[in-house]
Amino acid sequence: MSSSLAKLPPLDLVRGFVAVARRMSITQAALDLHVTQSAVSRQIRTLEAHLGVTLLKRGFRSVSLTPEGAQLFRLADPWLTELGELIAPWTEPGRRTPVTVTTTIGVASLWLLPRLGAFQAAHPDIDVRVAADNRVLDLEREDVDIAIRYAPRAAAGDGAVWMFGESVLPVARPELRLARLDAGSLAGQVLLEFEDPARPWLQWPGWLHAHGLGRVAPRAMLRFNQYDQVVQAALAGHGVALGRQALIAPMLADGRLVPVGPAHAPDLAYWLVRCPGRDSRDCAIVARWLAEEARATALALAA
């Protein structure tokens, strides 16, 4: 055994620490692990002694992570999750292997998840796992079967199949009584901003400058770090959002949101990408279903 492996702490101690860090509670961690609170506490102290650092700050009926604890949790939590998923079919022979689909958090929340109920009803024998992540995951390394990429064609990757295009337009609740966002109305509005500097086409400065409104200040801005939060804020009537038409099409169709300005179409689209070598029956069925849903979306956008 190499010296580096010999220095690693026992897996049981790391599992106890991750259970506490996930819950921020020794009591809840003990329930999750089906052991006593004192057993979990001993595991944490033994792990701290093994590593020579303090992992938890212990308060009255509360715990929090030290900087070293947070660093260990960021590394160990996803590793233990992946380990559990890997060995599950071995330890539970009757368990079905799910088809894993990854996409951004916004696409997962607003486009994919609302459609999954119909898929499950049609295919009750197929399990689907959604891996929502704004990072571009390596499909083979992350054990992912299918990806929905949001990118220009050059960045979509080999074998990518076009699903539907992108169109962005200002939208708001009808109750705001905003007919059009222009120089006269902008000063009285709250703009809902998506804070992602990597995607300026989804942010207000670009749209405002493109329509000659760059010098007009809105009444206020609310900022969010996830796109689905922007849409939820618009649905709640908190302000005007830049809506991604493909993702909010049902809300436009039933009148929950209404357009209040012209659309623009950035040079981006949604692409279906399959992991090479993953050609199981279940993967093929899920990929075919996603392609059918994409065609329906594209037709609705063209209507």
TORLUM-322327 format. One record per residue (C-alpha): residue number from 1; residue in one letter; x, y, z. Coordinates in pm, whole numbers, plus 50000, padded with zeros to 5 digits. Example, Ala and Ser with C-alpha at 12.3 -4.5 7.8 and 13.67 -1.06 7.14 Angstrom:
% residues 2
+-----+--------+-------+-------+-------+
| num | residu |     X |     Y |     Z |
+-----+--------+-------+-------+-------+
|   1 |      A | 51230 | 49550 | 50780 |
|   2 |      S | 51367 | 49894 | 50714 |
+-----+--------+-------+-------+-------+
% end
This chain:
% residues 303
+-----+--------+-------+-------+-------+
| num | residu |     X |     Y |     Z |
+-----+--------+-------+-------+-------+
|   1 |      M | 50000 | 50000 | 50000 |
|   2 |      S | 50134 | 50343 | 49909 |
|   3 |      S | 50204 | 50589 | 50188 |
|   4 |      S | 49939 | 50832 | 50058 |
|   5 |      L | 49667 | 50567 | 50080 |
|   6 |      A | 49784 | 50463 | 50426 |
|   7 |      K | 49733 | 50819 | 50551 |
|   8 |      L | 49371 | 50843 | 50438 |
|   9 |      P | 49108 | 50834 | 50716 |
|  10 |      P | 48867 | 50540 | 50738 |
|  11 |      L | 48564 | 50573 | 50513 |
|  12 |      D | 48325 | 50536 | 50807 |
|  13 |      L | 48466 | 50850 | 50970 |
|  14 |      V | 48432 | 51052 | 50648 |
|  15 |      R | 48076 | 50925 | 50604 |
|  16 |      G | 47985 | 51040 | 50955 |
|  17 |      F | 48134 | 51385 | 50891 |
|  18 |      V | 47949 | 51425 | 50559 |
|  19 |      A | 47622 | 51321 | 50723 |
|  20 |      V | 47665 | 51595 | 50986 |
|  21 |      A | 47771 | 51857 | 50730 |
|  22 |      R | 47472 | 51783 | 50510 |
|  23 |      R | 47229 | 51829 | 50797 |
|  24 |      M | 47429 | 52073 | 51012 |
|  25 |      S | 47302 | 51861 | 51297 |
|  26 |      I | 47457 | 51568 | 51482 |
|  27 |      T | 47110 | 51454 | 51588 |
|  28 |      Q | 46977 | 51440 | 51232 |
|  29 |      A | 47297 | 51278 | 51108 |
|  30 |      A | 47261 | 51004 | 51369 |
|  31 |      L | 46906 | 50938 | 51249 |
|  32 |      D | 47025 | 50920 | 50887 |
|  33 |      L | 47301 | 50673 | 50976 |
|  34 |      H | 47089 | 50470 | 51223 |
|  35 |      V | 47341 | 50515 | 51504 |
|  36 |      T | 47349 | 50711 | 51829 |
|  37 |      Q | 47444 | 51078 | 51862 |
|  38 |      S | 47741 | 50983 | 52076 |
|  39 |      A | 47865 | 50747 | 51805 |
|  40 |      V | 47854 | 51026 | 51546 |
|  41 |      S | 48030 | 51267 | 51784 |
|  42 |      R | 48305 | 51010 | 51839 |
|  43 |      Q | 48344 | 50967 | 51464 |
|  44 |      I | 48391 | 51340 | 51414 |
|  45 |      R | 48642 | 51373 | 51697 |
|  46 |      T | 48836 | 51069 | 51573 |
|  47 |      L | 48846 | 51215 | 51222 |
|  48 |      E | 48966 | 51553 | 51356 |
|  49 |      A | 49239 | 51377 | 51554 |
|  50 |      H | 49341 | 51177 | 51248 |
|  51 |      L | 49363 | 51488 | 51030 |
|  52 |      G | 49501 | 51722 | 51294 |
|  53 |      V | 49246 | 51996 | 51223 |
|  54 |      T | 48912 | 52107 | 51365 |
|  55 |      L | 48626 | 52039 | 51123 |
|  56 |      L | 48324 | 52160 | 51322 |
|  57 |      K | 48249 | 52459 | 51541 |
|  58 |      R | 48023 | 52331 | 51816 |
|  59 |      G | 47769 | 52568 | 51966 |
|  60 |      F | 47465 | 52530 | 52187 |
|  61 |      R | 47246 | 52285 | 51994 |
|  62 |      S | 47417 | 52385 | 51669 |
|  63 |      V | 47724 | 52309 | 51460 |
|  64 |      S | 47895 | 52489 | 51173 |
|  65 |      L | 48187 | 52408 | 50948 |
|  66 |      T | 48534 | 52549 | 50998 |
|  67 |      P | 48718 | 52655 | 50679 |
|  68 |      E | 48894 | 52317 | 50681 |
|  69 |      G | 48562 | 52141 | 50735 |
|  70 |      A | 48401 | 52326 | 50445 |
|  71 |      Q | 48693 | 52233 | 50220 |
|  72 |      L | 48667 | 51865 | 50313 |
|  73 |      F | 48289 | 51866 | 50269 |
|  74 |      R | 48312 | 52016 | 49917 |
|  75 |      L | 48542 | 51731 | 49817 |
|  76 |      A | 48391 | 51439 | 50011 |
|  77 |      D | 48017 | 51502 | 49959 |
|  78 |      P | 48003 | 51454 | 49579 |
|  79 |      W | 48256 | 51169 | 49601 |
|  80 |      L | 48042 | 50974 | 49849 |
|  81 |      T | 47732 | 51043 | 49637 |
|  82 |      E | 47902 | 50904 | 49327 |
|  83 |      L | 48033 | 50606 | 49523 |
|  84 |      G | 47683 | 50529 | 49648 |
|  85 |      E | 47538 | 50547 | 49297 |
|  86 |      L | 47814 | 50322 | 49163 |
|  87 |      I | 47767 | 50041 | 49415 |
|  88 |      A | 47386 | 50059 | 49438 |
|  89 |      P | 47326 | 49812 | 49152 |
|  90 |      W | 47573 | 49571 | 49317 |
|  91 |      T | 47420 | 49590 | 49663 |
|  92 |      E | 47060 | 49612 | 49536 |
|  93 |      P | 47039 | 49370 | 49241 |
|  94 |      G | 46674 | 49452 | 49173 |
|  95 |      R | 46735 | 49825 | 49150 |
|  96 |      R | 46696 | 49979 | 48804 |
|  97 |      T | 46977 | 50191 | 48666 |
|  98 |      P | 46841 | 50539 | 48587 |
|  99 |      V | 46908 | 50733 | 48269 |
| 100 |      T | 47095 | 51046 | 48378 |
| 101 |      V | 47016 | 51371 | 48196 |
| 102 |      T | 47216 | 51685 | 48267 |
| 103 |      T | 47135 | 52044 | 48178 |
| 104 |      T | 47152 | 52387 | 48335 |
| 105 |      I | 46948 | 52464 | 48644 |
| 106 |      G | 46721 | 52700 | 48451 |
| 107 |      V | 46648 | 52455 | 48168 |
| 108 |      A | 46593 | 52171 | 48415 |
| 109 |      S | 46349 | 52371 | 48627 |
| 110 |      L | 46155 | 52547 | 48350 |
| 111 |      W | 46163 | 52307 | 48054 |
| 112 |      L | 46259 | 51953 | 48155 |
| 113 |      L | 46092 | 51898 | 48493 |
| 114 |      P | 45740 | 52008 | 48385 |
| 115 |      R | 45753 | 51739 | 48113 |
| 116 |      L | 45884 | 51448 | 48320 |
| 117 |      G | 45546 | 51355 | 48466 |
| 118 |      A | 45410 | 51270 | 48122 |
| 119 |      F | 45722 | 51066 | 48042 |
| 120 |      Q | 45693 | 50868 | 48365 |
| 121 |      A | 45328 | 50797 | 48294 |
| 122 |      A | 45415 | 50666 | 47948 |
| 123 |      H | 45727 | 50476 | 48057 |
| 124 |      P | 45683 | 50360 | 48418 |
| 125 |      D | 45960 | 50103 | 48371 |
| 126 |      I | 46229 | 50367 | 48309 |
| 127 |      D | 46389 | 50575 | 48584 |
| 128 |      V | 46530 | 50918 | 48500 |
| 129 |      R | 46787 | 51106 | 48707 |
| 130 |      V | 46820 | 51483 | 48648 |
| 131 |      A | 47166 | 51627 | 48713 |
| 132 |      A | 47103 | 52004 | 48707 |
| 133 |      D | 47433 | 52190 | 48692 |
| 134 |      N | 47539 | 52516 | 48530 |
| 135 |      R | 47882 | 52364 | 48464 |
| 136 |      V | 47938 | 52180 | 48138 |
| 137 |      L | 47982 | 51826 | 48270 |
| 138 |      D | 48209 | 51572 | 48108 |
| 139 |      L | 47957 | 51300 | 48025 |
| 140 |      E | 48190 | 51004 | 48052 |
| 141 |      R | 48372 | 51118 | 48364 |
| 142 |      E | 48051 | 51224 | 48543 |
| 143 |      D | 47862 | 50908 | 48437 |
| 144 |      V | 47596 | 51105 | 48248 |
| 145 |      D | 47396 | 50957 | 47960 |
| 146 |      I | 47241 | 51261 | 47792 |
| 147 |      A | 47304 | 51636 | 47801 |
| 148 |      I | 47093 | 51931 | 47693 |
| 149 |      R | 47352 | 52195 | 47607 |
| 150 |      Y | 47282 | 52567 | 47579 |
| 151 |      A | 47550 | 52702 | 47350 |
| 152 |      P | 47645 | 52833 | 47006 |
| 153 |      R | 47693 | 52563 | 46743 |
| 154 |      A | 48071 | 52571 | 46768 |
| 155 |      A | 48059 | 52491 | 47139 |
| 156 |      A | 47785 | 52227 | 47129 |
| 157 |      G | 48025 | 51939 | 47073 |
| 158 |      D | 48051 | 51655 | 46827 |
| 159 |      G | 47729 | 51470 | 46759 |
| 160 |      A | 47510 | 51747 | 46900 |
| 161 |      V | 47157 | 51756 | 46760 |
| 162 |      W | 46974 | 52090 | 46735 |
| 163 |      M | 46664 | 52103 | 46954 |
| 164 |      F | 46532 | 52461 | 46929 |
| 165 |      G | 46664 | 52815 | 46911 |
| 166 |      E | 46682 | 53097 | 47163 |
| 167 |      S | 46477 | 53416 | 47175 |
| 168 |      V | 46479 | 53663 | 47464 |
| 169 |      L | 46213 | 53925 | 47534 |
| 170 |      P | 46090 | 54141 | 47827 |
| 171 |      V | 45793 | 53989 | 48011 |
| 172 |      A | 45582 | 54078 | 48314 |
| 173 |      R | 45265 | 53987 | 48496 |
| 174 |      P | 44952 | 54136 | 48335 |
| 175 |      E | 44867 | 54289 | 48674 |
| 176 |      L | 45157 | 54532 | 48636 |
| 177 |      R | 44955 | 54695 | 48355 |
| 178 |      L | 45271 | 54759 | 48155 |
| 179 |      A | 45187 | 54778 | 47785 |
| 180 |      R | 45543 | 54839 | 47667 |
| 181 |      L | 45880 | 54894 | 47827 |
| 182 |      D | 46006 | 55223 | 47684 |
| 183 |      A | 46162 | 55553 | 47791 |
| 184 |      G | 45834 | 55666 | 47943 |
| 185 |      S | 45763 | 55356 | 48149 |
| 186 |      L | 46110 | 55225 | 48241 |
| 187 |      A | 46167 | 55473 | 48525 |
| 188 |      G | 45869 | 55331 | 48712 |
| 189 |      Q | 45963 | 54964 | 48678 |
| 190 |      V | 46165 | 54711 | 48876 |
| 191 |      L | 46393 | 54504 | 48653 |
| 192 |      L | 46470 | 54146 | 48748 |
| 193 |      E | 46836 | 54079 | 48671 |
| 194 |      F | 47011 | 53745 | 48620 |
| 195 |      E | 47359 | 53781 | 48767 |
| 196 |      D | 47567 | 53571 | 48531 |
| 197 |      P | 47841 | 53773 | 48361 |
| 198 |      A | 47912 | 53479 | 48130 |
| 199 |      R | 47568 | 53529 | 47971 |
| 200 |      P | 47532 | 53902 | 47897 |
| 201 |      W | 47252 | 53837 | 47647 |
| 202 |      L | 47032 | 53744 | 47945 |
| 203 |      Q | 47110 | 54067 | 48130 |
| 204 |      W | 46938 | 54401 | 48108 |
| 205 |      P | 47224 | 54637 | 48006 |
| 206 |      G | 47257 | 54478 | 47661 |
| 207 |      W | 46884 | 54484 | 47590 |
| 208 |      L | 46843 | 54842 | 47715 |
| 209 |      H | 47135 | 54973 | 47508 |
| 210 |      A | 47012 | 54789 | 47199 |
| 211 |      H | 46677 | 54967 | 47229 |
| 212 |      G | 46807 | 55312 | 47309 |
| 213 |      L | 46725 | 55296 | 47680 |
| 214 |      G | 47075 | 55275 | 47821 |
| 215 |      R | 47056 | 55621 | 47980 |
| 216 |      V | 46720 | 55565 | 48151 |
| 217 |      A | 46742 | 55432 | 48506 |
| 218 |      P | 46474 | 55189 | 48628 |
| 219 |      R | 46306 | 55242 | 48963 |
| 220 |      A | 46501 | 54950 | 49109 |
| 221 |      M | 46663 | 54618 | 49028 |
| 222 |      L | 46629 | 54280 | 49195 |
| 223 |      R | 46919 | 54045 | 49128 |
| 224 |      F | 46924 | 53664 | 49127 |
| 225 |      N | 47200 | 53410 | 49074 |
| 226 |      Q | 46975 | 53145 | 48913 |
| 227 |      Y | 46761 | 53203 | 48607 |
| 228 |      D | 46457 | 53012 | 48734 |
| 229 |      Q | 46449 | 53254 | 49030 |
| 230 |      V | 46417 | 53543 | 48783 |
| 231 |      V | 46113 | 53378 | 48624 |
| 232 |      Q | 45954 | 53299 | 48961 |
| 233 |      A | 45998 | 53663 | 49065 |
| 234 |      A | 45827 | 53776 | 48744 |
| 235 |      L | 45539 | 53534 | 48806 |
| 236 |      A | 45505 | 53679 | 49156 |
| 237 |      G | 45467 | 54027 | 49006 |
| 238 |      H | 45794 | 54163 | 49145 |
| 239 |      G | 45909 | 54321 | 48820 |
| 240 |      V | 46004 | 54278 | 48455 |
| 241 |      A | 46222 | 53988 | 48345 |
| 242 |      L | 46410 | 53901 | 48029 |
| 243 |      G | 46227 | 53583 | 47938 |
| 244 |      R | 46382 | 53297 | 47742 |
| 245 |      Q | 46088 | 53228 | 47515 |
| 246 |      A | 46138 | 52852 | 47485 |
| 247 |      L | 46143 | 52813 | 47862 |
| 248 |      I | 45849 | 53041 | 47943 |
| 249 |      A | 45626 | 52946 | 47648 |
| 250 |      P | 45357 | 52785 | 47869 |
| 251 |      M | 45343 | 53100 | 48083 |
| 252 |      L | 45299 | 53316 | 47775 |
| 253 |      A | 45037 | 53080 | 47633 |
| 254 |      D | 44816 | 53085 | 47943 |
| 255 |      G | 44866 | 53458 | 48011 |
| 256 |      R | 45059 | 53434 | 48336 |
| 257 |      L | 45326 | 53645 | 48166 |
| 258 |      V | 45288 | 53888 | 47876 |
| 259 |      P | 45548 | 54038 | 47639 |
| 260 |      V | 45625 | 54405 | 47706 |
| 261 |      G | 45896 | 54465 | 47447 |
| 262 |      P | 46059 | 54329 | 47132 |
| 263 |      A | 46253 | 54004 | 47127 |
| 264 |      H | 46609 | 53947 | 47017 |
| 265 |      A | 46768 | 53620 | 46911 |
| 266 |      P | 47125 | 53560 | 47030 |
| 267 |      D | 47338 | 53317 | 46832 |
| 268 |      L | 47263 | 53029 | 47068 |
| 269 |      A | 47048 | 52720 | 47069 |
| 270 |      Y | 46966 | 52412 | 47273 |
| 271 |      W | 47142 | 52092 | 47169 |
| 272 |      L | 47090 | 51725 | 47252 |
| 273 |      V | 47415 | 51539 | 47319 |
| 274 |      R | 47450 | 51170 | 47402 |
| 275 |      C | 47745 | 51011 | 47575 |
| 276 |      P | 47933 | 50787 | 47330 |
| 277 |      G | 47887 | 50420 | 47398 |
| 278 |      R | 47570 | 50457 | 47604 |
| 279 |      D | 47320 | 50298 | 47368 |
| 280 |      S | 47095 | 50106 | 47604 |
| 281 |      R | 46727 | 50070 | 47527 |
| 282 |      D | 46633 | 50309 | 47808 |
| 283 |      C | 46880 | 50575 | 47692 |
| 284 |      A | 46745 | 50552 | 47339 |
| 285 |      I | 46386 | 50593 | 47459 |
| 286 |      V | 46470 | 50897 | 47674 |
| 287 |      A | 46670 | 51057 | 47391 |
| 288 |      R | 46386 | 50999 | 47145 |
| 289 |      W | 46135 | 51148 | 47389 |
| 290 |      L | 46354 | 51457 | 47442 |
| 291 |      A | 46381 | 51502 | 47065 |
| 292 |      E | 46001 | 51479 | 47030 |
| 293 |      E | 45948 | 51736 | 47307 |
| 294 |      A | 46207 | 51961 | 47141 |
| 295 |      R | 46023 | 51940 | 46806 |
| 296 |      A | 45699 | 52038 | 46977 |
| 297 |      T | 45872 | 52333 | 47140 |
| 298 |      A | 46026 | 52447 | 46811 |
| 299 |      L | 45688 | 52428 | 46635 |
| 300 |      A | 45523 | 52629 | 46914 |
| 301 |      L | 45793 | 52898 | 46889 |
| 302 |      A | 45749 | 52919 | 46512 |
| 303 |      A | 45370 | 52954 | 46532 |
+-----+--------+-------+-------+-------+
% end
